[in-house]
């Protein structure tokens, strides 16, 4: 077998492996974040359009996307519209808000020393509770119910029991000191209530309070010490966010695009909300970057700036993509991750293979 033939067959074997181990990520910066002359940040949070800072300032797409930047805090804190729901983060399809925790605390005689419920109402807003959230109940003498309405009418709950601290399993939330249950998509309003079977009389020495909250389970891992931590309610409020889904309007994409106020601008596409409540969101097409809700829409990424072509190649940027070719005197596909560019007058063609961190050169 000739050397050129050996190189060819080796290329056929290694090239698919190279593709399988190669990943690419475009790191781009959008230029337009807010409407002109609108505030960009509230405290530490950047607020992108269709959200906007200020009540009735015209900086958002509609009044329910207004963000109230409360400057009485240092640094200032952002809240949803005129309500008391503090925003922690805004992403393409989610909003994280600060939690509300139900609690019931007892003394050694079974008398309630502190009690509050948790209630959040998102009716008439573009938000609903994501099914990422779990309803979590903490305690060794607890039963709790979560009741939902306005979008999804349901009642669920769980029971959390144990008779001694030794029963508890660190990191487990399966009914012994901690239990969790799921919620449906599209929930707009909920309230939770706690109850106790024996008012903590038998377990008061290691379990002072029962708690219930809705939140992202990735942010909470059960610990036996939570049962005696007097700061647990405050910690959970600040560190276990509630995840909200959001959408534009109540029409799906096929209906919304018939109207002049359709929010998805140039070089973007429409995504139907999957909550069952209608509405849509917008996203930039592949190869484009920017804010799909703000004029002029999404703009082309110049992939050639990242040098995707071989050192002997020529990069030509195209709308949403790019092409590589080889300079005069070379042949190949011109790409770094492909055949590259090989000198036409080379006695023995040089072929490069990149496999993860390893590079092979055969000449």
N, C-alpha and C positions, 0 to 999 in steps of 0.2 A: 504494500500500500504506500502511495506517495505521501510526502509530508503534507502537501496541500489537502489531500483527501483526509488524512488523519485530523488535521486542524478543523476541517469542515464537520466531520462526525462528532468531534469533541464539542464543537460549537452547538450542534443540534442537541447534545445531551445537557450541556451546562446552561444554555440560554433560558429554558423554561424555569430552571432553579433560580436563576438570577432574577427573573420576573417575580417569582413567588416570594423572594426575600427582600424585594425592594418596595419601599413605601415612600410616597411623596406627600408633602404638606405645604400648602400655600399659606404663608403668613402675610396678610395684607392689612392695610390701614384704610378705613373708610374716611372720607374727607368731611362729609356732612353728617353731623350727629343730631343737631337741633335745627329748628327753623331759624331764619336770620333774626338777629337781635334778641334771641331767647337765651335764658340762663342755661348753662351746660351742666353744672354740678350743684347738688345740694349736700353740703357736708362732704362725705367721702364717696357719695354715689353719683355716677354719671347717669343722666336721665336722657335716653335716646327717644326721638320721635318714633312712633305716634304719641308717646307720653310727652308731657311738657310741664315745666315748673311754673307754678302760679295758678291761682284760681281765676278763671275767666280772662286770661291774658291772651288767648288765641294761640298759645304755644303748643297745644296738643290737638289731636284729631277730633276730640269731642270732650265734653266736660268731665266724663268719668275717667278720662286719661290724664286729667289735671293732677299734678303732684303738688301738695301743699308743703312748702319748705318752711318748717317751723324754726325760726332763728332764735327762739328763746333758749334753745339748747346750744351747747358748745362742744363739738361742732354742730351746726344745724342738722335737723333730722327730717327726712322726707316721709310724708303720709299720703295715703290714697285719698284724693279729693278732699272733701271736708270732714272725713271720718277720722277715727282714732287708730287706724291700722297702719303701723309703721312699716315702711318698705325697707327691706334689707338688700335686695338685688333685683335687677330686671334683665331678662334674657329674651331671646327670639320668641319663645313660647311660654315662658314661666315668669311669675313674680314670687319672690320669697318675702313673707311678712313675719313680724314678730309674733310670738305665740301668746295664747291665752290658756291658762291652766286652771282646771277645777280642783279644789282642795277641801278636805274635811279633816280637822285635827281634833284630838281628844285628850282629856286628862286621864289619870289612872282610875277614875271612878266612872268612866264612860260618858262624861259630859263633853259636848262639843265646845271647843275653845276658839275655833276659827273655821269658817265655811264660806265657800264661794263657788259659783257655777262658771262654766265657760260657754260663751255664746258669740257667734260671728254671723252677720247677715250681709250677703253679697247680692241680694235681690236688686234688680234694675241696673246692675253694674255689668261690665264686660268680663267679669271674673267668675270663676267657679273653683271649687276645691278639687285639686288633682287627686286621682286615685293612687298616686305615689304615696300620699299620706296614709298613716295607720292610726287608728284610735288605740291609744295605749293607756292601760290602767295599772297603777302601782300601789302595792300594799298587800298585807296578809289577811285582811278581813274586809275585802272590798267587792262590791258589785257595782257596775256602772253601765249606763245606757247612753247611747248617742242617737238622737232623733234628727232626721233631716227632712226638709221640705223645700218647696219652690225650686223645681227642676228635677228632684229625685225625692220621692216620699219613701222613707225607709226608717226602720228602727233596728239597731243592733247593739251589741254590748259584749261584755265578758266578765268573768268572775276570777278574782285573784285571791288565793288562800295559802296559808302555811301556819304551822303551829310553833315553829321555833326558827331561830336564825340559821341553824345548821341545815335546815331544809332548802335554803336558798342556793341557787346555782348561778354563779357569776356569769354575766353575759347572755343568759338565757331568759327569754320572755315568753314562756309557754304555759303560764297559769300558776306557777309557784312564786308568789311575790310580785309577779308581773305578767300581764297578758296583753295581747294585741288582736285587733280585728280590722278587716279591710273596709273601705267605703266605696261606693259606686262612682263612676264618672258623672260629671254634670251637677254635683251637689251645690246648691246655692246658699243654703242656710242650715246651721246646725246648733243644737245646744246639748250639753252633756251634764249629767247629774250623777253624783256619787251616793252610794248607800253602804251601810255596814251591817253585818249579820249580828255581831255581839259588841258593837261600839268600842272595839279595840281593847276591851277589858283584859282578855287573856294574853294579849301580845304587846301591851303598851310598853313593856320594858325595852323592846327593840323596834317598835313600829308606832310612831306617834301620829302619823298622818296617812291618809290615802289621797292619791292624785289621779287625775284623768286629763288627757290632752290629745289633740289631733296634731300630727306633725310628721316630718320626714324621718323615717326610721333609721336612715343612714347617719343621722346626727345624734342618735341616742343608743347607748349600750347599757343595759341594766347592771347595776352594782348593788350589793347588799347594803352598802353604806348609805345609799339614797334614802333608805327607810328612816334613818335617824338624822339626816342632814336637814337642818332647819332652813337652809338656803336653797333647797332643791327647787321649790316653785319659782323663785327668782332666776335660778340658773337655767331652768328649762325655758322660761319665757324669753330669755336673751340668747339661748344657744341652740334651740331646736326649732327651726322655722316651720311655718305652715306654707305649703307649696300651692300656688294658685295657677290655673290655666287662664289664658286670656285670648280674646279673639276680637276682630273688627266686626261690628254689626251682628245681625242674626241671619243674614242670607248666606247660602253657600256660594262657592266661586262662580258657578254657572249662572246664578241669578245676579250676583253682585256686579259682575262685569258688564251688565246691561245698562248700568247707571253711570252718570257723569262723575259721581263721587267715588267710583271704584278706586281703592287705595293703592293697588299694585302698579307701580310706574314702569318706565322703560327697562328692558333687560331683566325683568323679574318674573316670577311665576307665583301662582296662587295656591294656597294649601287650605283645604277644608278642615275646620276644627273637628276633632274626633270625640267631642264631649257629648254629642247628641243634642246640643242646644243651638246648633247653627253657628254662623260666623266663619271667618277665614283669617288667615295671616299671609304675609308676603315674604318671599326670600329671593335673593339674587340668583340668577342662572349661573351654572358652572362657568368659571373663567371670568366672572364679573364680581365686583366688590362695591360696597357702599350701603346706603340706607334706601331700601326699596320703596319707602313711603315718602321720601323727600325728592323734589325736583333736583336734578334731571333723572333720578332713578339710579340704577346700578351702572357703573362704568367699567370698561374693559381693564383687565389686569394685563400689564405688560410682562408676560412670562419671560421674555428675553432678558429682563434685568437680573434674573436669577441664574443666568448662564446654563440653560438646560441642554445646550448642544456641545458636541465634542470640541476640543481646543482647535481643531482644524475645520470646524463647521461654521455655518452661517445661520443665524436665527432670524426668522421673519415673524413678527407678531401679527396675529390675525384676530378678528373679533371673537372673543371667548376662547381662543386657543393660540397655538403657535406652530410653526413648521421649521424643521432643521434640514439643511442640505450641506453638502461638502464643498469646500473651496476647490478651485481648479487644480487638477493634479491628484485629487483624492476621490475615493468612491466609498459608498456605504450609506447608512440611513442618517448619519450626522448626529445622532443622539448620544448622550453620555450613557444611558441605560440600555442602549441597543448595540448595533455593530460599530457605531462610531464612524470615523473616517480613516481609511487605509490608503497609504501612498500607492499610486498606480504603478510606479517604477520600482517598487520594493521587490527584491529577488525572492524574499520569503515574507509573505504578508504577516503583519503583526496583528494579533487578535487579543483583545483585552476582555476579561470576564470579571465582573464584580459580584461577589457572593457575600452579602452582609459586610463584615469588616475585612474580608479577604479579597485580594486582587490577584488574578493569574494573568501572566503575559506569556504568550507562545509565539516564537518567531522561527 
